[in-house]
Amino acid sequence: MMAMPESETLEKSEADAIDDAVIEVADLLKDGKSLDMIEQHIYRMRRKKDMVETRLKEAVEAQLRGVRTGLFNLQKVMREANEICTSMKTVNTVYKNLNEQLGENAKEIRDTRVVHKEHALLHSYLQSIYNFKEDVRLAHDSLRDDDLLRAHEILMKLEDCRDGIYKEVMSDEVDDEKREKVEEFFSGLEKLNSDFKKKIHFFMTRSLNSIRSGNTAKMVSILRIVEREEKKDALIEKELSANPRLSYPGRPKKWRETALSVLSNSIASTFESVWEINQEDESWILRFAQKIKGVTEQDLRVVDQHLQQCFPPHWNILEFFCAEYVKNIRLRFEEIIRQIKDTQGQASSYTIVYNWTTVLNNIIKPYREQGKHEGILTPGNIAKVVKIYTDRLDVELSRQTKNILKLERDARYKINMSPDGANQDIPHYHTSTPVIFYEMINQNLEFAFKLETKMDLLPVLEKLDSMIVFFIDKYMEDLLEFRNKYFEVSDDDKEDMKYIEWLISSANNALKCSSLNEELVNSLIKQNDKDISGSSLMERENLIADKTQLYKDKLLRGTCVLLSDLVFCDLKPILPKLYTQEWIDKKYLALAKGTIEDYNQSYFQFIDQPGNKVILNVIADQLLMEYLVALFNTKSLSLSTDDFKTLICGDYERICNFFENGLKLYDDFSRRDFECLSVIAELVTAEEDLIHYEMADFVNKYPDVLWDQCVALLALRGNMNREAIREIVTSNGILETPEELPSRQTIFTRVHEKTGPLASRFFQTVVAPRAAAAGFKTQTSNLNTSVNNTTGTSFSKIST
């Protein structure tokens, strides 16, 4: 948009002002009262106009004054600029003339200054030469007084003097005689330098001790001296590189390398002082590792917190100490590995080596720069440790397990030696065998899992699994040996009590082993579920998980069988009276229950749960076995059929109630096996026309019953000939020589061994081999027949 001309703008402004004035006058006069105040309005408007004109005039005058001042200053500047130009021309003319004169005079001054400098240097050399011997003596005195900085100041002054003289006189033109004289004169400096090196060696060797004692001043002085010498070495090397003909005796000194070398030798001597090899003592590796751990922890802490503050940062002294400790520890552990290999050492020694190197790595690693810690054992050493450990693991585990069991076995035969916990108010008999054994298992497992990326875990787990089985078998074997030796000296009351205490401790140990094994399985479950050498977590877990139940089935139950033998040794005089009138009249069953309850209150209560319930169930099972064995070995009943049925059914109820309620087993006791007594009573007392039905029902419930057992039961009736009995038994599918074994086993499978010569022979020649071929498990004869193989022994004194 184009701007309007100035005349038009003024005219428009005047027209707008007139319009505004008209509006304002109209507003003033629209009220009648305002006519009386016209003069006042005119006066006010004139006054307002005068004020506006006054302000405009002041503004114009102010602008005019500023313009006048600016013009005045501009004129002044122009005048001064002209003066400056004139002055600069004069200066240039004067400087040009002065430069020529100054150059001539300055040359003389420079020449004079050089000469003066040479004279001053020569004067200082002469002064040093004149006072050389005295200065050397003062330096030695200062060294003796540990005034190291003063001694070094003197040494540097003397060396500067020597170096300056060497530059002047040790040239090609100087004859050999003068050269030798100069060298001989300054030979005292070599001794002084040697003494300084000794001081460096002294303080560096004792650097850590000096820091611990708070004496850091001397250490800092030594380091300052070393740093000065390093700078002097650098300067001289630069001069020598520029002029190789120069000579500086004793340079470079390399005192920094000397100091680090002394520190390195000091660290090596520290490790040498704790090094030992004692093949006769198996714990020598452990003792050495513990010493190394203590030294490493303490020294690196001192270096980190105190010593590195004394050293210059570029020395990186903490990293130097870490590298030296790794080097020395590696050398010692490589020597240990060689010693173990050469002497056919134990696999556990390799476990100790790896575990302790891991501990030491964890100590050193935080002090090192990230990514610089390569580990104490090299990959080659780790591979060697893994291979030898795996190869010797079987022998080592077997040896350790035997030693663990030997400790308890030896304790059993010591006079007046009782298990742990025997002196408590409520004895909790036990030993430390389970804990020690599982410490061994856990130690090997931890070692295997640490090296899971470098070794196959599955063979290790399989070996540990088989070692648990070996432990159970060997423990049970030792108990049977203890039982056999005990029966040889069982007339001693103290030996009786000792035998019971050790058996109770064995039962508690079985429960403890079961608990520790379960904890071990849980620790395996917590491991990452990943495939390692083709073995999943569940495969690794199941290798050991089933041993929890094996402890209860074999070790706990086997120990309970040995304990139950004591009860039945007391019952042995009355058991032959079964199924007789004397059994009824003299209430022998009540006597048997009282004996069992007495043993329970006196001894079995000290077996931890569920061991107490297991021993009572074992006694119940063995009591039932005695009932059945006595029944099968009875040729004819002395009781009437009604009395026999009353006895056997009544005893069945009383025994079950006794174990369920009297001994408080409740749901932990099963009547299923005892029900065979009532079934047998029905079979023996059945009517002749119902005998086939009862026999069929009996065989249906107990398909594993033998032909001989059926014949023996029917013979108790007394009213059937052998041909009739054979016909009834055969008609129900019971053969004298069965072609296959029944798929379901009952109580009669466990009675097969105890039912007479014919059944025993049949069991050994037919049943047992076929059972093994078919994969069935039958009860072992060692434990259940132990009482029958022991004669002439009574434990009545224990129960009373």
ZAMARGU-4260 file (C-alpha; in steps of 0.2 Angstrom, whole numbers, plus 5000, padded with zeros to 4 digits):
<rodrens>
0) 5000/5000/5000 | 5007/5017/4995 | 5011/5030/5008 | 5000/5046/5007 | 5009/5063/5003
5) 5014/5074/5018 | 5002/5088/5014 | 4987/5076/5013 | 4992/5068/5030 | 4992/5085/5038
10) 4975/5090/5031 | 4968/5073/5036 | 4975/5075/5054 | 4967/5093/5055 | 4950/5087/5049
15) 4951/5073/5062 | 4955/5085/5075 | 4941/5097/5071 | 4929/5082/5071 | 4934/5077/5088
20) 4933/5095/5094 | 4915/5096/5087 | 4910/5080/5096 | 4918/5086/5112 | 4909/5103/5111
25) 4893/5095/5107 | 4895/5083/5122 | 4898/5098/5134 | 4883/5108/5128 | 4870/5095/5127
30) 4865/5100/5145 | 4858/5117/5149 | 4868/5119/5165 | 4884/5118/5154 | 4880/5135/5146
35) 4884/5144/5162 | 4902/5136/5162 | 4907/5140/5144 | 4920/5152/5150 | 4927/5139/5162
40) 4928/5126/5147 | 4936/5139/5136 | 4949/5143/5149 | 4953/5124/5153 | 4954/5121/5134
45) 4966/5135/5131 | 4977/5129/5146 | 4977/5112/5139 | 4983/5118/5122 | 4997/5129/5130
50) 5003/5113/5140 | 5004/5103/5124 | 5013/5117/5114 | 5025/5118/5129 | 5029/5100/5128
55) 5031/5100/5110 | 5043/5115/5111 | 5054/5106/5124 | 5055/5090/5114 | 5061/5100/5098
60) 5074/5110/5109 | 5080/5093/5116 | 5083/5086/5099 | 5092/5102/5093 | 5103/5101/5108
65) 5108/5083/5104 | 5111/5087/5086 | 5123/5102/5091 | 5132/5090/5103 | 5135/5077/5090
70) 5141/5089/5077 | 5154/5096/5090 | 5160/5079/5095 | 5162/5074/5077 | 5173/5090/5074
75) 5183/5086/5088 | 5186/5068/5083 | 5192/5073/5066 | 5204/5085/5073 | 5212/5072/5085
80) 5213/5059/5071 | 5223/5071/5061 | 5235/5074/5076 | 5237/5054/5078 | 5241/5052/5060
85) 5254/5065/5061 | 5261/5057/5077 | 5262/5040/5069 | 5272/5046/5055 | 5284/5053/5067
90) 5285/5037/5077 | 5288/5027/5062 | 5302/5038/5057 | 5310/5037/5074 | 5308/5017/5076
95) 5316/5014/5059 | 5331/5024/5065 | 5331/5016/5082 | 5330/4998/5076 | 5346/4999/5066
100) 5355/5006/5081 | 5347/4993/5093 | 5352/4978/5083 | 5370/4983/5083 | 5370/4986/5102
105) 5360/4970/5106 | 5372/4959/5097 | 5385/4965/5109 | 5374/4962/5124 | 5369/4944/5118
110) 5387/4940/5116 | 5391/4946/5133 | 5377/4937/5141 | 5383/4920/5133 | 5400/4923/5140
115) 5393/4927/5157 | 5382/4912/5157 | 5397/4901/5152 | 5407/4909/5166 | 5393/4906/5179
120) 5391/4888/5174 | 5410/4886/5174 | 5410/4894/5191 | 5396/4882/5198 | 5406/4868/5190
125) 5422/4873/5199 | 5412/4876/5215 | 5405/4858/5214 | 5422/4851/5210 | 5430/4860/5224
130) 5416/4854/5236 | 5413/4837/5228 | 5419/4826/5242 | 5410/4836/5255 | 5394/4836/5245
135) 5395/4817/5243 | 5398/4815/5261 | 5383/4826/5265 | 5372/4816/5253 | 5377/4800/5262
140) 5374/4807/5279 | 5357/4813/5273 | 5353/4795/5266 | 5358/4788/5283 | 5346/4800/5292
145) 5332/4796/5279 | 5332/4814/5273 | 5330/4808/5255 | 5324/4824/5246 | 5340/4833/5253
150) 5351/4819/5247 | 5343/4818/5230 | 5345/4837/5228 | 5364/4835/5231 | 5365/4820/5220
155) 5356/4830/5205 | 5368/4845/5207 | 5383/4834/5207 | 5377/4824/5192 | 5373/4840/5182
160) 5391/4846/5186 | 5398/4829/5180 | 5387/4829/5164 | 5392/4847/5160 | 5410/4843/5161
165) 5408/4827/5151 | 5401/4838/5137 | 5416/4849/5137 | 5430/4837/5140 | 5424/4820/5135
170) 5427/4823/5116 | 5437/4814/5103 | 5451/4826/5105 | 5454/4822/5123 | 5467/4809/5127
175) 5462/4793/5137 | 5472/4799/5152 | 5462/4814/5155 | 5446/4804/5152 | 5451/4792/5165
180) 5455/4805/5177 | 5438/4813/5175 | 5429/4796/5177 | 5439/4792/5193 | 5435/4809/5200
185) 5416/4807/5198 | 5417/4788/5203 | 5409/4793/5220 | 5392/4796/5212 | 5391/4778/5207
190) 5392/4773/5226 | 5379/4786/5229 | 5367/4780/5216 | 5369/4762/5222 | 5364/4768/5240
195) 5349/4776/5233 | 5344/4760/5224 | 5346/4751/5241 | 5334/4764/5249 | 5322/4761/5235
200) 5323/4742/5238 | 5321/4744/5257 | 5306/4755/5256 | 5297/4746/5242 | 5300/4729/5250
205) 5291/4736/5266 | 5278/4747/5257 | 5263/4738/5264 | 5270/4738/5281 | 5274/4756/5280
210) 5257/4760/5275 | 5249/4750/5289 | 5260/4758/5302 | 5255/4775/5295 | 5273/4780/5289
215) 5269/4787/5272 | 5280/4802/5271 | 5296/4791/5267 | 5286/4782/5253 | 5280/4798/5245
220) 5298/4805/5246 | 5305/4789/5237 | 5291/4790/5224 | 5295/4809/5221 | 5313/4805/5218
225) 5309/4791/5206 | 5298/4802/5196 | 5311/4816/5195 | 5324/4803/5189 | 5311/4797/5176
230) 5309/4814/5169 | 5328/4817/5168 | 5329/4800/5159 | 5317/4806/5146 | 5326/4822/5143
235) 5343/4814/5141 | 5335/4801/5129 | 5329/4815/5119 | 5346/4823/5119 | 5355/4807/5114
240) 5343/4804/5100 | 5347/4821/5093 | 5366/4819/5096 | 5372/4801/5099 | 5390/4806/5102
245) 5385/4813/5119 | 5389/4803/5135 | 5379/4802/5151 | 5386/4789/5163 | 5373/4779/5172
250) 5359/4784/5161 | 5345/4779/5159 | 5343/4774/5178 | 5326/4767/5176 | 5322/4768/5194
255) 5303/4765/5191 | 5307/4748/5183 | 5318/4745/5198 | 5304/4750/5211 | 5291/4739/5202
260) 5303/4724/5201 | 5306/4726/5220 | 5288/4726/5223 | 5285/4711/5212 | 5299/4701/5221
265) 5292/4706/5238 | 5275/4699/5233 | 5283/4683/5227 | 5292/4681/5243 | 5276/4684/5252
270) 5268/4669/5243 | 5284/4659/5246 | 5283/4661/5264 | 5266/4653/5266 | 5270/4639/5253
275) 5270/4621/5259 | 5269/4604/5252 | 5264/4590/5264 | 5258/4574/5256 | 5255/4565/5272
280) 5242/4578/5278 | 5227/4579/5266 | 5222/4596/5272 | 5238/4605/5266 | 5230/4612/5251
285) 5215/4619/5261 | 5227/4627/5274 | 5238/4635/5260 | 5222/4641/5251 | 5216/4649/5267
290) 5232/4658/5270 | 5232/4664/5252 | 5215/4671/5254 | 5219/4680/5270 | 5235/4688/5263
295) 5226/4693/5247 | 5211/4701/5255 | 5221/4711/5268 | 5235/4717/5255 | 5223/4722/5241
300) 5212/4731/5254 | 5227/4741/5260 | 5233/4745/5242 | 5216/4751/5237 | 5212/4762/5252
305) 5229/4769/5256 | 5244/4764/5246 | 5238/4769/5229 | 5235/4787/5236 | 5254/4788/5238
310) 5258/4783/5220 | 5256/4794/5205 | 5240/4789/5195 | 5250/4784/5179 | 5258/4770/5189
315) 5241/4761/5191 | 5248/4753/5206 | 5232/4744/5211 | 5231/4735/5194 | 5250/4731/5196
320) 5247/4722/5212 | 5231/4713/5206 | 5241/4706/5191 | 5256/4701/5202 | 5244/4692/5214
325) 5235/4683/5200 | 5252/4678/5193 | 5259/4671/5209 | 5243/4662/5214 | 5242/4654/5197
330) 5260/4648/5199 | 5256/4640/5216 | 5240/4632/5210 | 5248/4625/5194 | 5261/4617/5206
335) 5247/4610/5217 | 5239/4602/5201 | 5255/4594/5196 | 5258/4588/5214 | 5241/4580/5214
340) 5243/4572/5197 | 5260/4565/5201 | 5255/4558/5218 | 5238/4551/5211 | 5229/4563/5223
345) 5211/4562/5227 | 5197/4569/5216 | 5192/4580/5231 | 5208/4589/5230 | 5204/4596/5212
350) 5187/4601/5219 | 5196/4611/5233 | 5208/4619/5220 | 5194/4625/5209 | 5183/4631/5223
355) 5197/4641/5231 | 5203/4648/5214 | 5185/4654/5212 | 5185/4662/5229 | 5201/4671/5225
360) 5195/4677/5208 | 5180/4684/5217 | 5191/4693/5229 | 5203/4700/5216 | 5190/4704/5202
365) 5182/4720/5210 | 5199/4728/5211 | 5203/4726/5193 | 5197/4736/5178 | 5182/4729/5169
370) 5187/4716/5156 | 5205/4714/5162 | 5203/4700/5175 | 5207/4684/5165 | 5205/4672/5180
375) 5218/4662/5190 | 5216/4645/5181 | 5219/4646/5163 | 5207/4636/5151 | 5220/4623/5149
380) 5221/4620/5168 | 5202/4620/5170 | 5201/4607/5157 | 5214/4596/5166 | 5206/4598/5183
385) 5189/4593/5175 | 5196/4577/5166 | 5206/4571/5181 | 5191/4575/5193 | 5179/4565/5182
390) 5191/4550/5180 | 5194/4548/5199 | 5177/4553/5205 | 5171/4535/5208 | 5187/4530/5218
395) 5186/4546/5228 | 5168/4545/5232 | 5169/4527/5237 | 5184/4531/5248 | 5176/4545/5257
400) 5160/4536/5259 | 5169/4521/5267 | 5179/4533/5279 | 5162/4542/5284 | 5154/4525/5288
405) 5170/4519/5297 | 5169/4533/5309 | 5152/4528/5315 | 5156/4509/5314 | 5172/4512/5325
410) 5161/4522/5337 | 5149/4508/5339 | 5162/4496/5346 | 5170/4508/5358 | 5167/4505/5376
415) 5154/4517/5384 | 5152/4526/5367 | 5134/4531/5364 | 5127/4541/5349 | 5125/4560/5349
420) 5110/4566/5360 | 5110/4551/5372 | 5113/4563/5387 | 5098/4574/5384 | 5082/4573/5395
425) 5073/4566/5380 | 5086/4557/5370 | 5087/4561/5352 | 5099/4547/5347 | 5108/4552/5330
430) 5126/4554/5323 | 5133/4566/5311 | 5135/4553/5297 | 5121/4559/5286 | 5126/4577/5287
435) 5144/4573/5283 | 5139/4562/5269 | 5128/4575/5261 | 5141/4588/5263 | 5152/4577/5252
440) 5137/4575/5239 | 5133/4594/5239 | 5152/4598/5237 | 5153/4588/5222 | 5137/4594/5215
445) 5142/4612/5217 | 5158/4609/5209 | 5149/4600/5194 | 5137/4614/5192 | 5150/4627/5192
450) 5159/4618/5178 | 5143/4614/5169 | 5148/4622/5153 | 5165/4613/5153 | 5160/4595/5158
455) 5146/4583/5156 | 5135/4583/5171 | 5125/4567/5168 | 5140/4555/5172 | 5143/4565/5188
460) 5125/4564/5194 | 5125/4545/5189 | 5140/4542/5200 | 5133/4552/5215 | 5117/4542/5213
465) 5126/4526/5213 | 5136/4531/5228 | 5120/4535/5238 | 5114/4517/5234 | 5132/4511/5240
470) 5130/4521/5256 | 5113/4513/5260 | 5119/4495/5256 | 5136/4498/5266 | 5127/4506/5281
475) 5115/4491/5282 | 5129/4479/5280 | 5138/4487/5295 | 5122/4486/5305 | 5120/4468/5302
480) 5138/4465/5307 | 5135/4475/5322 | 5120/4464/5326 | 5129/4448/5324 | 5144/4454/5335
485) 5131/4460/5348 | 5123/4443/5350 | 5139/4436/5355 | 5140/4447/5370 | 5122/4450/5374
490) 5123/4445/5392 | 5129/4462/5397 | 5115/4474/5402 | 5126/4489/5396 | 5129/4481/5379
495) 5110/4478/5378 | 5106/4497/5380 | 5121/4502/5369 | 5114/4491/5355 | 5097/4498/5356
500) 5103/4516/5357 | 5114/4513/5341 | 5099/4505/5332 | 5088/4520/5336 | 5101/4532/5330
505) 5102/4522/5314 | 5083/4524/5311 | 5085/4543/5315 | 5099/4544/5303 | 5089/4535/5289
510) 5076/4549/5292 | 5089/4562/5292 | 5096/4556/5275 | 5079/4555/5268 | 5076/4574/5273
515) 5093/4579/5266 | 5090/4570/5250 | 5074/4579/5248 | 5083/4596/5251 | 5096/4590/5238
520) 5082/4587/5225 | 5074/4604/5228 | 5091/4612/5225 | 5092/4603/5209 | 5074/4609/5204
525) 5080/4627/5207 | 5093/4625/5194 | 5089/4632/5177 | 5079/4620/5167 | 5090/4619/5152
530) 5098/4605/5142 | 5116/4601/5147 | 5124/4587/5137 | 5107/4581/5132 | 5101/4579/5150
535) 5086/4589/5155 | 5083/4595/5172 | 5070/4581/5176 | 5082/4568/5171 | 5095/4575/5182
540) 5082/4577/5196 | 5075/4559/5195 | 5092/4552/5196 | 5093/4556/5215 | 5074/4559/5219
545) 5069/4541/5221 | 5083/4538/5234 | 5072/4548/5246 | 5060/4534/5247 | 5074/4521/5246
550) 5081/4527/5263 | 5064/4524/5271 | 5061/4507/5262 | 5078/4499/5264 | 5088/4508/5278
555) 5074/4514/5290 | 5064/4498/5287 | 5079/4487/5289 | 5084/4496/5305 | 5066/4494/5312
560) 5067/4475/5308 | 5083/4474/5318 | 5074/4483/5332 | 5058/4472/5331 | 5070/4457/5333
565) 5073/4462/5351 | 5054/4462/5354 | 5052/4445/5347 | 5067/4438/5356 | 5057/4442/5372
570) 5041/4434/5364 | 5050/4419/5358 | 5046/4408/5373 | 5027/4410/5371 | 5025/4410/5352
575) 5026/4391/5350 | 5010/4391/5361 | 5000/4399/5347 | 4983/4390/5343 | 4984/4380/5360
580) 4973/4381/5375 | 4988/4387/5385 | 4988/4403/5374 | 4970/4406/5378 | 4971/4402/5397
585) 4987/4412/5401 | 4982/4426/5390 | 4999/4426/5381 | 4992/4439/5368 | 4990/4452/5382
590) 5008/4448/5387 | 5014/4451/5369 | 5005/4467/5368 | 5012/4473/5385 | 5029/4469/5379
595) 5027/4479/5363 | 5020/4493/5372 | 5034/4493/5385 | 5047/4494/5371 | 5037/4508/5363
600) 5037/4518/5378 | 5055/4514/5384 | 5064/4516/5367 | 5053/4518/5351 | 5047/4535/5356
605) 5064/4541/5353 | 5063/4537/5335 | 5058/4553/5325 | 5041/4553/5315 | 5037/4544/5304
610) 5050/4532/5310 | 5040/4527/5326 | 5025/4523/5315 | 5036/4512/5304 | 5044/4502/5318
615) 5026/4498/5325 | 5020/4493/5308 | 5035/4482/5306 | 5031/4474/5323 | 5013/4471/5317
620) 5019/4464/5301 | 5031/4452/5310 | 5018/4447/5322 | 5006/4443/5308 | 5020/4433/5300
625) 5022/4423/5317 | 5004/4419/5317 | 5004/4413/5299 | 5021/4403/5301 | 5014/4395/5316
630) 4998/4390/5307 | 5007/4383/5292 | 5019/4373/5304 | 5005/4366/5314 | 5001/4348/5309
635) 4985/4347/5318 | 4974/4358/5330 | 4973/4354/5348 | 4958/4366/5349 | 4940/4363/5342
640) 4936/4372/5326 | 4924/4384/5336 | 4938/4388/5348 | 4950/4390/5334 | 4939/4402/5325
645) 4936/4411/5341 | 4954/4413/5345 | 4960/4418/5328 | 4946/4430/5325 | 4947/4437/5342
650) 4966/4439/5341 | 4963/4448/5324 | 4952/4461/5332 | 4962/4463/5348 | 4978/4465/5338
655) 4971/4478/5326 | 4963/4488/5340 | 4979/4488/5349 | 4989/4495/5335 | 4976/4507/5329
660) 4970/4514/5346 | 4982/4508/5360 | 4998/4513/5350 | 4989/4527/5342 | 4993/4523/5324
665) 4975/4526/5318 | 4975/4528/5299 | 4994/4524/5298 | 4989/4506/5302 | 4982/4494/5289
670) 4970/4480/5293 | 4971/4473/5275 | 4985/4460/5279 | 4977/4455/5295 | 4961/4451/5287
675) 4969/4435/5280 | 4967/4428/5298 | 4948/4429/5298 | 4948/4422/5280 | 4958/4407/5285
680) 4947/4404/5300 | 4932/4404/5289 | 4941/4391/5277 | 4947/4380/5291 | 4930/4380/5300
685) 4918/4380/5285 | 4905/4366/5282 | 4910/4352/5270 | 4897/4358/5257 | 4904/4375/5257
690) 4923/4371/5257 | 4924/4373/5238 | 4916/4391/5239 | 4927/4396/5254 | 4943/4389/5245
695) 4938/4399/5229 | 4935/4415/5239 | 4952/4412/5248 | 4962/4410/5232 | 4953/4425/5224
700) 4959/4436/5238 | 4976/4429/5239 | 4982/4423/5222 | 5000/4421/5227 | 4996/4407/5240
705) 5006/4391/5237 | 4999/4374/5234 | 5008/4368/5250 | 5000/4382/5260 | 4983/4378/5254
710) 4986/4359/5258 | 4992/4364/5275 | 4977/4375/5279 | 4964/4361/5273 | 4974/4348/5283
715) 4970/4358/5299 | 4952/4353/5297 | 4956/4335/5302 | 4942/4327/5293 | 4949/4326/5275
720) 4961/4314/5267 | 4975/4319/5256 | 4967/4315/5240 | 4952/4326/5244 | 4963/4340/5249
725) 4973/4338/5233 | 4957/4338/5222 | 4950/4354/5231 | 4966/4364/5229 | 4969/4358/5211
730) 4951/4362/5206 | 4954/4380/5211 | 4968/4382/5200 | 4982/4380/5212 | 4996/4369/5204
735) 5010/4361/5213 | 5022/4369/5200 | 5014/4384/5193 | 5019/4389/5175 | 5018/4408/5179
740) 5018/4419/5194 | 5002/4429/5200 | 5002/4447/5195 | 4997/4453/5212 | 5007/4449/5228
745) 5000/4448/5246 | 5006/4443/5263 | 5008/4425/5258 | 5023/4430/5246 | 5033/4435/5262
750) 5028/4419/5271 | 5034/4408/5258 | 5051/4406/5266 | 5045/4402/5283 | 5032/4388/5279
755) 5042/4372/5281 | 5056/4363/5271 | 5045/4359/5256 | 5039/4377/5253 | 5056/4384/5256
760) 5063/4373/5243 | 5049/4377/5231 | 5052/4395/5234 | 5070/4395/5231 | 5070/4383/5215
765) 5054/4390/5207 | 5046/4405/5214 | 5061/4416/5217 | 5070/4413/5200 | 5053/4416/5191
770) 5050/4432/5201 | 5067/4439/5197 | 5064/4435/5178 | 5047/4443/5179 | 5054/4459/5188
775) 5045/4456/5205 | 5053/4460/5221 | 5052/4448/5236 | 5057/4452/5254 | 5075/4448/5258
780) 5077/4434/5270 | 5092/4441/5280 | 5082/4453/5291 | 5066/4443/5293 | 5074/4427/5297
785) 5087/4434/5309 | 5078/4429/5325 | 5076/4412/5319 | 5094/4410/5316 | 5099/4416/5333
790) 5096/4404/5347 | 5098/4404/5366 | 5096/4423/5367 | 5083/4431/5379 | 5079/4450/5381
795) 5067/4449/5395 | 5079/4459/5406 | 5077/4474/5394 | 5058/4474/5393 | 5057/4473/5412
</rodrens>
